[in-house]
Each structure stands twice: as structure tokens, then as C-alpha cells.
Amino acid sequence: MTRFRDVYLLKKVTDTGGSNPFDKHSHYGVIAKKLFCRVNDLGLQKQSLLFGGDSLYQDAKAVIIPGQFQRPDKIAFVDEYDPKTQKGVVYDIRMPRAHTNNTALFIYNTQSKVG
């Protein structure tokens, strides 16, 4: 079943914590917000075919994002993540595939590993 959802594209940002240049903090900042992205859930059988049975996750999805954009490090859905507090579900990206005017990202929640 295909759903359309809005997503945040996240990139790792390292900033200093004040006057000490060695006191660095890493977090993920929003580089873009993409609207009307197609989202399909990946079952365990599709994951084993795509990823070669490396790791299986209960919460894995394929997201097709329209347009051109900078490659993100992580991705989050707008209704599941608050960029101000940086709280919510953040997905890792696996096997990005660029096409003519869109990019397919296979994403998974590392908290939902089953095998």
C-alpha cells in the first residue's frame, strides 16, 4: 500500500559548545523538507531479497522523494519528529537510488531490528 507523507532530510552537524574548540557536539539538522513523498512498507521477505538477509527490521520502508536535493545522512517523517527538540523517530538510510527526477531511499529504524 502506497502512502504519501512529508519528510525531513537530516544531515549531521558538528558545532562547538562555546569557547572551547575541542568541545564539539554532533546532532542532525534539517537540510530540507520534502512534501508528498511516496512511502511503501517493506516486509521481511522483501528486505531479505533487497539486503541479502544481512539484517531484518520490523520498521523498514521505501521512500521515493521527488526532485533534486543534497544527499541526507538520515531521514524523519514530519508527523513523527520535532526538529526543534530533535526528538522522535529517525531512520537510517540504506541503498539510495537516484533516478531521472526522483530518488528512492530504503530506510529502516535501528530500534526495530529482528534478525
C-alpha positions, 0 to 999 in steps of 0.5 A: 500500500502506497502512502504519501507523507512529508519528510525531513532530510537530516544531515549531521552537524558538528558545532562547538559548545562555546569557547572551547574548540575541542568541545564539539557536539554532533546532532542532525539538522534539517537540510530540507523538507520534502512534501508528498513523498511516496512511502511503501512498507517493506516486509521481511521477505522483501528486505531479505531479497533487497539486503541479502538477509544481512539484517531484518527490521520490523520498521523498514520502508521505501521512500521515493522523494521527488526532485533534486536535493543534497544527499541526507545522512538520515531521514524523519517523517514530519508527523513523527519528529520535532526538529526543534527538540530533535526528538522522535523517530529517525531512520537510517538510510540504506541503498539510495537510488537516484533516478531521472527526477526522483530518488528512492531511499530504503530506510529502516529504524535501528530500534526495530531490528529482528534478525 
